[in-house]
Amino acid sequence: MNMKAILAKAGVILLALSVPAGAQGALVGHWKNPKGSVTVRLGACGNAICGVVVDATEKAKASARKGGTPNLIGTRILTGLRPTGQGRFKGQAFDPKHNIRAPATVRVVGPDAIEVRGCAIAGMFICKEQRWTRVS
């Protein structure tokens, strides 16, 4: 086997390992927050899963602007989500309404539901949890 073939196979293997298939399948897609005011697309970004706002109500956009996020659409609100086992993922969350970043945990609670939890101040205090539903 020549060096090109070896490098090509190594690249394919690294790409496949970047986000585990089961983890990716559980989270990849479009999700709405409980109020239905924001839709987030979760998908692979590098070796993790990230969430980007793809749709939002005018009220949600205005709230984000007040918090210091001028363009809510396109804002990455979940980053670096990696599986930790048992349908749980850890990463970072960004709250555009309050302009804060915090450690986040995402838990798959069913094929069409996830719980997103973020805690500010050392990852333990001022926690917020939401149940998001999958958008068809």
Order of alpha helices (4+ residues) and beta strands (2+ residues): alpha-alpha-beta-beta-beta-alpha-beta-beta-beta-beta-beta
